[in-house]
Amino acid sequence: MTRSVPNSASPWRCAAPLCIALLLGALSGGIAGCSNNDEQDAIATDSGEQQIYQQAQRYLDARNYDLSIRALQALESRFPFGRYAEQAQLELIYAHYGAFEPEAAIEAADRFIRLHPQHPRVDYAYYMKGLATATSNQDFLSRLSPTDSTKRDISYAQEAFAEFAQLVSRYPDSPYAPDAQARMVALRNILARHEIHVANYYFRRGAYLAAANRGRYVVENFQRTPAVADGLAVMAQGYLILGMDELAQEAIDTLVLNFPDHPALNEDGEFDTVYTQDGLQNSLINKMTFGLFDPPKPPQFDSRKR
């Protein structure tokens, strides 16, 4: 009996697998690869369609993604018009994703969407394409250790957001739509936070207007994200240094009104900074050594709770 493509009620294959489980799967896949050559030869030579498909399912259940990929590819190659062909193409998307092969998963999803645009489970292909795109910037080790993805290249986040948005737009009633929407919120937060990191970089380079513009971009384009508070603080600081007091005060008033607990505000609700239109303040040591020692520290904003 053909197993249906997993949906939101089937957590073992719908959501992204746990890193530890994938690590164990990868290790077991490597061991199995050494001990199952004869079995693979049997699949490639004299196994029937149902037998190959059932074997692929056993590999998937065991998270042995390398062997499941081989079995599914053999199935499609030998029985391209068989009863399991379309199902195998869907399973192959997930197998590549589980094997830390996001590019191959994206390619498999694109192929399925192109060949079967009216398939009742094509929404799953869109969903898996979004998942694979969202993890395309991660290598094997980065999935196991915490890293701040907002400080890295975030082009993947933009692409993944677009993929999930396409799923939600085309198939709003899909069982994968709620998870896709949740992931879009997270991706949007990443995009907004990245802009704050860029603004902090501009502060370090002394490009105060560029920093203020980045803060304004966050406030205008990423409403309802946690980064908006820092965006207002960036605007206030940038405008203060540039001597644009009216714009700075507008940003400060908005910050006080909406985010009174922001660390850039003191107990009296005033913007707590030593940086003014006179620029960064140089210490006596810095002045005496002509800027060689104790350079002024540029303002940096990241109010996230660690």
VEXDREN-2710 file (C-alpha; in Angstrom, 1 decimal):
% VEXDREN-2710
k/r/px/py/pz
1/MET/0.0/0.0/0.0
2/THR/1.4/3.4/-1.0
3/ARG/2.3/5.6/1.9
4/SER/0.9/9.1/1.6
5/VAL/3.1/12.1/1.7
6/PRO/3.4/13.3/5.3
7/ASN/1.4/16.3/6.4
8/SER/1.3/18.4/9.5
9/ALA/0.0/15.5/11.5
10/SER/3.1/13.5/10.7
11/PRO/5.9/15.3/12.5
12/TRP/8.6/12.7/11.6
13/ARG/8.8/14.1/8.0
14/CYS/6.9/17.4/7.8
15/ALA/8.9/19.7/10.0
16/ALA/12.7/20.0/9.9
17/PRO/14.3/17.0/11.7
18/LEU/16.2/17.4/14.9
19/CYS/19.9/18.0/14.4
20/ILE/20.9/15.1/16.6
21/ALA/18.6/12.7/14.8
22/LEU/20.0/13.8/11.5
23/LEU/23.5/13.3/12.8
24/LEU/22.7/9.8/13.9
25/GLY/21.1/9.2/10.5
26/ALA/24.1/10.4/8.7
27/LEU/26.4/8.2/10.8
28/SER/24.2/5.2/10.3
29/GLY/24.0/6.0/6.6
30/GLY/27.8/5.9/6.3
31/ILE/27.9/2.5/8.1
32/ALA/25.1/1.1/6.1
33/GLY/26.7/2.3/2.9
34/CYS/29.6/0.0/3.6
35/SER/27.6/-3.1/4.5
36/ASN/24.7/-2.9/2.0
37/ASN/26.5/-3.0/-1.4
38/ASP/25.0/-6.4/-2.2
39/GLU/21.6/-5.1/-1.3
40/GLN/22.0/-2.2/-3.6
41/ASP/23.1/-4.4/-6.4
42/ALA/19.9/-6.5/-5.9
43/ILE/17.8/-3.4/-6.1
44/ALA/19.5/-2.3/-9.3
45/THR/19.2/-5.6/-11.0
46/ASP/16.2/-7.7/-10.2
47/SER/13.9/-6.0/-7.6
48/GLY/10.3/-5.2/-8.5
49/GLU/8.7/-1.8/-8.3
50/GLN/6.9/-2.4/-5.0
51/GLN/9.9/-4.1/-3.5
52/ILE/12.1/-1.1/-4.3
53/TYR/9.6/1.4/-2.9
54/GLN/9.1/-0.6/0.3
55/GLN/12.8/-0.7/0.8
56/ALA/13.1/3.0/0.2
57/GLN/10.4/3.5/2.9
58/ARG/12.4/1.4/5.4
59/TYR/15.4/3.6/4.7
60/LEU/13.4/6.7/5.2
61/ASP/11.9/5.4/8.5
62/ALA/15.4/4.7/9.7
63/ARG/16.6/8.1/8.5
64/ASN/19.1/6.4/6.3
65/TYR/18.8/9.1/3.7
66/ASP/21.7/8.1/1.4
67/LEU/20.3/4.7/0.8
68/SER/16.8/6.0/0.5
69/ILE/18.0/8.4/-2.2
70/ARG/19.6/5.5/-4.1
71/ALA/16.5/3.4/-3.8
72/LEU/14.1/6.1/-4.9
73/GLN/16.3/7.1/-7.9
74/ALA/16.5/3.4/-8.9
75/LEU/12.7/3.2/-8.7
76/GLU/12.2/6.2/-10.9
77/SER/14.8/5.1/-13.3
78/ARG/13.4/1.6/-13.8
79/PHE/9.7/2.4/-13.5
80/PRO/9.2/6.0/-14.7
81/PHE/5.5/5.5/-15.3
82/GLY/4.9/3.0/-12.5
83/ARG/2.3/3.4/-9.7
84/TYR/4.9/4.7/-7.3
85/ALA/6.8/7.1/-9.7
86/GLU/5.2/10.4/-8.6
87/GLN/5.2/9.4/-4.9
88/ALA/8.9/8.5/-5.2
89/GLN/9.6/11.9/-6.7
90/LEU/8.0/13.6/-3.6
91/GLU/9.9/11.3/-1.2
92/LEU/13.1/12.1/-3.0
93/ILE/12.7/15.8/-2.1
94/TYR/12.6/15.0/1.6
95/ALA/15.4/12.4/1.4
96/HIS/17.8/15.0/-0.1
97/TYR/16.7/17.5/2.6
98/GLY/17.4/15.0/5.3
99/ALA/20.8/14.2/3.8
100/PHE/21.9/17.8/4.1
101/GLU/21.6/18.3/0.4
102/PRO/19.5/21.5/0.1
103/GLU/20.4/22.3/-3.5
104/ALA/19.4/18.8/-4.6
105/ALA/16.2/19.0/-2.6
106/ILE/15.4/22.4/-4.3
107/GLU/16.1/20.9/-7.7
108/ALA/13.9/17.9/-7.0
109/ALA/11.1/20.1/-5.8
110/ASP/11.3/22.3/-8.9
111/ARG/11.2/19.2/-11.1
112/PHE/8.1/17.9/-9.4
113/ILE/6.4/21.3/-9.6
114/ARG/7.3/21.5/-13.3
115/LEU/6.1/18.0/-14.1
116/HIS/3.0/17.8/-11.9
117/PRO/1.6/21.4/-11.4
118/GLN/-1.9/20.0/-10.7
119/HIS/-0.8/17.2/-8.4
120/PRO/-2.9/17.1/-5.2
121/ARG/0.3/17.1/-3.1
122/VAL/2.2/19.7/-5.0
123/ASP/1.9/22.0/-2.0
124/TYR/4.3/19.7/-0.2
125/ALA/6.9/20.3/-2.9
126/TYR/6.5/24.0/-2.4
127/TYR/6.8/23.6/1.3
128/MET/9.9/21.4/1.2
129/LYS/11.5/23.8/-1.3
130/GLY/11.0/26.6/1.2
131/LEU/12.6/24.5/4.0
132/ALA/15.5/23.6/1.8
133/THR/16.1/27.2/0.8
134/ALA/15.9/28.3/4.4
135/THR/18.8/25.9/5.3
136/SER/20.8/26.4/2.2
137/ASN/23.3/28.6/3.9
138/GLN/24.1/26.1/6.6
139/ASP/26.8/23.5/6.6
140/PHE/26.6/20.3/8.6
141/LEU/28.4/21.7/11.7
142/SER/26.6/25.0/11.8
143/ARG/23.3/23.1/12.2
144/LEU/24.7/21.5/15.4
145/SER/26.2/24.6/17.0
146/PRO/24.3/27.9/17.6
147/THR/25.3/30.8/15.4
148/ASP/23.8/34.2/14.8
149/SER/22.5/33.9/11.3
150/THR/21.6/37.6/11.1
151/LYS/25.3/38.4/10.9
152/ARG/25.8/36.2/7.8
153/ASP/24.7/36.4/4.2
154/ILE/20.9/36.6/4.4
155/SER/20.1/36.2/0.7
156/TYR/18.8/32.7/1.7
157/ALA/16.3/34.3/4.0
158/GLN/14.9/36.5/1.3
159/GLU/14.6/33.5/-1.1
160/ALA/13.0/31.3/1.5
161/PHE/10.5/34.0/2.5
162/ALA/9.5/34.2/-1.2
163/GLU/9.1/30.5/-1.5
164/PHE/6.9/30.2/1.6
165/ALA/4.9/33.2/0.5
166/GLN/4.2/31.5/-2.8
167/LEU/2.9/28.4/-0.9
168/VAL/0.6/30.5/1.3
169/SER/-0.6/32.5/-1.7
170/ARG/-1.3/29.5/-3.9
171/TYR/-2.5/27.1/-1.3
172/PRO/-3.9/29.0/1.7
173/ASP/-5.7/25.8/2.9
174/SER/-2.7/23.6/2.7
175/PRO/-1.8/21.8/6.0
176/TYR/1.7/23.2/5.5
177/ALA/0.5/26.9/5.3
178/PRO/0.4/27.6/9.1
179/ASP/4.0/26.4/9.5
180/ALA/5.1/28.3/6.4
181/GLN/3.5/31.5/7.8
182/ALA/5.3/31.0/11.1
183/ARG/8.6/30.5/9.3
184/MET/7.9/33.7/7.3
185/VAL/7.7/35.7/10.6
186/ALA/11.0/34.3/11.7
187/LEU/12.6/35.0/8.4
188/ARG/11.3/38.6/8.4
189/ASN/12.8/39.0/11.9
190/ILE/16.2/37.8/10.5
191/LEU/16.0/40.3/7.6
192/ALA/15.2/43.2/10.0
193/ARG/17.9/42.3/12.5
194/HIS/20.5/42.1/9.7
195/GLU/19.7/45.7/8.8
196/ILE/20.6/46.7/12.4
197/HIS/23.9/44.9/12.1
198/VAL/24.6/46.8/9.0
199/ALA/23.7/50.1/10.8
200/ASN/26.1/49.2/13.6
201/TYR/28.8/48.6/11.0
202/TYR/28.2/52.0/9.5
203/PHE/28.6/53.5/13.0
204/ARG/32.0/51.9/13.3
205/ARG/33.0/53.3/9.9
206/GLY/31.8/56.8/10.8
207/ALA/29.0/56.7/8.2
208/TYR/26.4/58.2/10.4
209/LEU/23.9/59.1/7.7
210/ALA/24.0/55.6/6.2
211/ALA/23.5/54.2/9.7
212/ALA/20.5/56.4/10.3
213/ASN/19.0/55.5/6.9
214/ARG/19.3/51.8/7.8
215/GLY/17.5/52.4/11.0
216/ARG/14.7/54.2/9.2
217/TYR/14.5/51.4/6.6
218/VAL/13.8/48.9/9.4
219/VAL/11.2/51.2/11.0
220/GLU/9.4/51.7/7.7
221/ASN/9.6/48.2/6.2
222/PHE/9.7/45.8/9.1
223/GLN/6.9/46.9/11.4
224/ARG/6.0/44.4/14.2
225/THR/9.5/43.0/14.3
226/PRO/11.7/43.2/17.5
227/ALA/14.3/45.1/15.5
228/VAL/12.1/48.2/15.2
229/ALA/13.1/49.4/18.6
230/ASP/16.8/49.3/17.7
231/GLY/15.9/50.9/14.4
232/LEU/14.5/53.9/16.3
233/ALA/17.6/54.0/18.5
234/VAL/19.8/53.9/15.5
235/MET/17.9/56.8/13.9
236/ALA/18.1/58.9/17.1
237/GLN/21.8/58.3/17.5
238/GLY/22.6/58.9/13.9
239/TYR/20.6/62.1/13.7
240/LEU/22.1/63.4/17.0
241/ILE/25.7/63.0/15.7
242/LEU/24.7/64.7/12.5
243/GLY/23.1/67.6/14.3
244/MET/19.6/66.8/13.0
245/ASP/18.0/67.5/16.3
246/GLU/14.4/67.6/15.2
247/LEU/14.6/64.2/13.4
248/ALA/16.5/62.8/16.4
249/GLN/13.8/64.0/18.8
250/GLU/11.0/62.5/16.7
251/ALA/12.8/59.1/16.8
252/ILE/13.4/59.4/20.6
253/ASP/9.7/60.3/21.2
254/THR/8.6/57.3/19.2
255/LEU/11.0/55.1/21.1
256/VAL/9.9/56.3/24.5
257/LEU/6.2/55.9/23.6
258/ASN/6.5/52.4/22.2
259/PHE/9.5/50.9/23.8
260/PRO/10.0/52.7/27.2
261/ASP/12.2/49.8/28.5
262/HIS/14.8/50.0/25.6
263/PRO/18.3/50.1/27.0
264/ALA/19.1/53.3/25.1
265/LEU/16.7/55.1/27.5
266/ASN/17.7/56.0/31.0
267/GLU/15.4/55.9/34.1
268/ASP/14.0/59.4/33.2
269/GLY/13.0/58.2/29.7
270/GLU/15.8/60.3/28.1
271/PHE/18.0/59.0/25.3
272/ASP/21.1/57.9/27.2
273/THR/24.1/58.6/25.0
274/VAL/27.3/60.5/25.1
275/TYR/27.5/61.0/21.4
276/THR/26.3/64.3/20.0
277/GLN/26.7/66.4/16.9
278/ASP/30.3/67.1/18.0
279/GLY/31.1/63.5/17.1
280/LEU/32.6/60.7/19.1
281/GLN/34.3/61.9/22.2
282/ASN/38.0/61.3/22.4
283/SER/39.6/60.5/25.7
284/LEU/42.7/62.4/27.0
285/ILE/44.9/59.4/26.2
286/ASN/43.5/59.2/22.7
287/LYS/44.3/62.8/22.1
288/MET/47.8/62.7/23.6
289/THR/48.7/59.7/21.4
290/PHE/47.2/61.2/18.3
291/GLY/44.6/58.5/18.1
292/LEU/46.8/55.5/18.5
293/PHE/45.4/54.3/21.8
294/ASP/42.0/54.2/23.5
295/PRO/40.0/55.1/20.4
296/PRO/36.4/56.2/20.9
297/LYS/33.9/53.4/20.8
298/PRO/31.1/53.9/18.3
299/PRO/27.5/53.4/19.3
300/GLN/26.2/49.9/18.8
301/PHE/22.6/48.7/19.2
302/ASP/21.4/45.2/19.8
303/SER/18.7/45.0/22.5
304/ARG/18.0/41.3/22.1
305/LYS/17.9/39.3/25.3
306/ARG/20.8/36.9/25.4
END
